């Protein structure tokens, strides 16, 4: 048995951190002396504690660490890679937002959003797997990336046939100061049952107006100019809304050069009467 001091020395964790992990259930002492409250740990707990220490150095939230370490090492690796991909996507989006702001302050570079057409198309009824999540603007990109990867992994394991692309439906206004519900959707073919937070449904056929932007133009607040473009076009043409707005991502959009078309900003609308 190891005292909390010895255990902390061998894992690089402070007394305060170990008490916090005890309260949260992330790392519970093997024994607590009922008389004096002293915490005792076993050598078998050293590896878990060291993993927690490393993950905290990566700024992983405690709730995510709990999920990562909940299963086997193979499952932990999948969850770790999924979280890190979301972190990298968030960093890329923040970098694009910074560049947008620098250009605006310096009054140089590309204007907010170059002119482009708004088009319409018919979208057939599509079977999708989806996850609904609450998020604000700061966490949005990470939520999209991690949920998409989770759905894709599940569909692959279930033997479903994936189709190109994915999309995110905004069931409320996501802002830097307020959360709202987003629905990450991945179309597929085959028979798949719902699992946990992954739901299965059919997205109804609809008509939609859309414009196409690059990954760099997806950066907030620049992307809002694309939404304004679509909404203004819809109003100017007298087309009533028929559903919530969405971002339709091309297949493998993260691999597309950031200055090439990769995302459609779309709004379902009712067809103009003949």
C-alpha positions in Angstrom: 0.0 0.0 0.0 1.2 3.5 -0.8 0.4 6.7 1.1 -1.1 9.6 -0.8 2.3 11.4 -0.7 4.2 8.4 -2.1 1.6 7.7 -4.7 1.6 11.4 -5.8 5.4 11.4 -6.0 5.4 8.4 -8.3 2.6 9.6 -10.5 3.3 13.4 -10.6 -0.2 14.1 -9.1 -0.7 16.6 -6.3 -2.7 15.9 -3.2 -5.3 18.3 -4.4 -5.6 16.5 -7.8 -5.9 13.1 -6.1 -8.6 14.3 -3.8 -10.5 15.7 -6.8 -10.2 12.5 -8.7 -11.4 10.6 -5.7 -14.5 12.8 -5.4 -15.2 12.5 -9.2 -14.8 8.8 -9.1 -12.0 8.9 -11.6 -9.4 7.4 -9.3 -10.7 6.1 -6.0 -8.2 5.1 -3.2 -7.9 1.4 -2.6 -8.5 2.1 1.1 -9.4 5.1 3.3 -8.6 4.8 7.0 -12.0 5.4 8.8 -10.2 6.8 11.9 -8.1 9.5 10.3 -9.2 9.7 6.7 -5.8 8.8 5.3 -5.9 7.6 1.7 -4.0 4.5 0.6 -3.3 3.3 -3.0 -1.9 0.2 -4.5 0.9 -0.2 -7.0 -1.7 -1.6 -9.5 -3.3 1.9 -9.6 0.0 3.6 -10.7 -0.6 3.0 -14.4 -4.1 4.5 -14.4 -2.9 7.5 -12.4 -0.1 8.1 -14.8 -2.4 8.0 -17.8 -4.7 10.5 -16.1 -1.7 12.8 -15.5 -0.7 12.6 -19.2 -4.3 13.2 -20.4 -4.6 16.2 -18.1 -1.4 17.6 -19.5 -3.2 17.5 -22.9 -6.0 19.6 -21.3 -8.5 16.7 -21.6 -11.6 17.4 -19.5 -12.2 15.0 -16.6 -15.5 13.8 -18.1 -13.7 12.8 -21.3 -10.9 11.1 -19.4 -13.5 9.0 -17.6 -14.9 8.0 -21.0 -11.4 7.2 -22.5 -10.4 5.0 -19.6 -13.7 3.3 -19.1 -13.1 0.4 -21.5 -10.2 -1.7 -22.9 -7.0 -0.2 -24.1 -8.2 -0.7 -27.7 -11.4 1.3 -26.9 -9.3 3.9 -25.1 -7.1 4.4 -28.2 -10.2 4.9 -30.4 -11.6 7.5 -28.0 -8.3 9.2 -27.6 -7.8 9.5 -31.4 -11.4 10.8 -31.8 -10.9 13.5 -29.2 -7.5 14.6 -30.6 -9.0 14.9 -34.1 -11.7 17.1 -32.7 -9.0 19.2 -30.9 -7.0 19.6 -34.1 -10.1 20.6 -36.1 -11.0 23.2 -33.4 -7.5 24.6 -33.5 -7.6 24.9 -37.3 -11.0 26.7 -37.1 -9.6 29.1 -34.5 -6.6 29.8 -36.7 -8.9 30.6 -39.6 -11.0 32.9 -37.3 -7.8 34.7 -36.2 -6.7 35.2 -39.8 -10.1 36.6 -40.7 -9.9 39.1 -37.8 -6.3 40.1 -38.7 -7.4 40.8 -42.3 -10.3 42.9 -41.1 -8.1 44.9 -38.7 -5.4 45.4 -41.2 -7.9 46.1 -44.0 -6.0 43.8 -46.3 -6.6 40.4 -47.8 -9.8 38.9 -49.1 -13.1 40.6 -48.2 -15.5 38.9 -45.7 -17.0 36.7 -48.4 -16.5 36.9 -52.1 -19.7 37.1 -54.3 -21.1 33.7 -55.3 -24.4 32.3 -56.6 -27.1 30.8 -54.6 -28.6 27.7 -56.2 -31.5 25.3 -55.5 -31.7 21.5 -55.7 -34.0 18.6 -54.8 -32.8 16.3 -52.1 -34.3 12.8 -52.0 -35.4 11.1 -48.8 -32.3 9.7 -47.2 -31.7 7.2 -44.4 -29.3 8.6 -41.8 -27.6 7.8 -38.6 -27.4 10.9 -36.3 -26.3 12.2 -33.0 -28.0 15.2 -31.3 -25.8 17.3 -29.0 -25.8 20.6 -27.1 -22.9 22.9 -27.9 -21.8 26.5 -28.1 -19.7 28.0 -30.8 -16.4 27.3 -29.1 -17.0 23.6 -28.9 -18.9 23.3 -32.2 -16.2 22.0 -34.5 -15.0 19.5 -32.0 -18.5 18.2 -31.5 -19.0 17.9 -35.3 -15.8 16.0 -35.8 -16.1 13.6 -32.8 -19.8 12.8 -33.5 -19.1 12.2 -37.2 -16.2 9.9 -36.4 -18.3 8.0 -33.8 -21.2 7.5 -36.3 -18.8 6.4 -39.1 -17.1 3.9 -36.8 -20.4 2.5 -35.7 -21.7 2.1 -39.2 -18.5 0.4 -40.3 -18.7 -2.0 -37.4 -22.4 -2.7 -38.2 -21.5 -3.5 -41.8 -23.5 -0.6 -43.2 -22.5 0.9 -46.6 -21.5 4.6 -46.1 -22.5 7.2 -48.7 -20.6 10.3 -49.5 -20.6 13.3 -47.2 -22.4 14.3 -44.0 -24.3 17.3 -42.7 -25.1 19.2 -39.5 -28.6 20.4 -38.9 -29.0 23.4 -36.5 -32.1 23.1 -34.4 -31.3 26.4 -32.6 -28.9 29.3 -32.8 -25.4 28.3 -31.7 -23.4 31.3 -30.5 -20.3 32.0 -28.5 -22.5 32.7 -25.4 -25.3 30.2 -25.7 -25.7 26.5 -26.4 -28.2 25.0 -28.8 -29.0 21.6 -30.3 -27.2 20.4 -33.4 -27.7 17.1 -35.2 -24.8 15.5 -36.9 -26.1 13.3 -39.7 -24.3 10.6 -41.8 -26.2 8.9 -44.7 -25.9 5.2 -45.2 -27.2 2.1 -46.8 -28.1 -1.2 -45.2 -29.9 -2.3 -42.0 -28.6 -0.8 -38.8 -30.3 -0.5 -35.4 -30.0 2.6 -33.1 -27.3 2.3 -30.5 -26.9 4.5 -27.4 -27.1 8.1 -28.5 -26.9 7.2 -32.2 -30.4 7.4 -33.7 -31.6 6.0 -37.1 -34.2 7.9 -39.1 -35.1 9.0 -42.6 -34.5 12.6 -43.5 -37.5 13.6 -45.6 -37.2 14.6 -49.2 -37.0 18.4 -49.7 -36.1 21.3 -51.9 -33.3 23.6 -50.7 -31.4 26.7 -51.5 -27.6 26.6 -51.0 -24.3 28.3 -51.6 -20.8 26.6 -51.5 -17.9 27.8 -49.4 -14.4 26.6 -48.6 -13.1 25.2 -45.3 -11.4 28.6 -44.5 -14.7 30.3 -45.1 -16.3 28.0 -42.5 -14.5 29.9 -39.7 -16.7 31.9 -37.4 -17.9 34.6 -37.9 -17.1 34.5 -41.6 -19.4 31.6 -42.1 -22.3 33.8 -41.0 -21.9 35.8 -44.2 -22.7 32.7 -46.2 -25.8 32.1 -44.1 -26.8 35.7 -44.7 -26.3 35.2 -48.4 -28.7 32.2 -48.5 -31.3 33.7 -46.2 -31.3 37.0 -48.1 -31.7 35.2 -51.4 -34.6 33.1 -50.1 -36.4 36.1 -48.8 -35.8 38.0 -52.0 -37.4 35.2 -54.0 -40.3 34.8 -51.7 -39.6 31.2 -50.8 -40.9 30.1 -47.3 -38.6 28.2 -45.1 -39.3 24.4 -44.9 -36.9 23.3 -42.2 -33.8 24.3 -40.1 -30.6 25.4 -41.8 -27.7 23.0 -42.3 -24.1 22.6 -43.3 -23.5 19.9 -45.9 -19.9 18.6 -45.8 -18.3 17.1 -48.9 -16.8 13.6 -48.5 -13.3 13.8 -46.9 -13.7 17.5 -46.5 -10.9 17.7 -44.0 -8.5 16.5 -46.7 -9.6 19.1 -49.2 -7.3 22.2 -49.5 -8.7 24.8 -47.3 -9.2 27.3 -50.2 -11.2 24.9 -52.3 -15.0 24.2 -52.2 -15.8 21.8 -49.4 -19.2 22.8 -47.7 -22.7 23.8 -48.8 -24.7 26.2 -46.6 -28.3 25.1 -47.2 -31.8 26.0 -46.2 -34.8 23.8 -47.0 -37.5 25.8 -48.7 -40.9 25.3 -50.3 -40.9 25.2 -54.1 -42.3 28.3 -55.8 -45.8 27.6 -57.1 -46.0 27.4 -60.9 
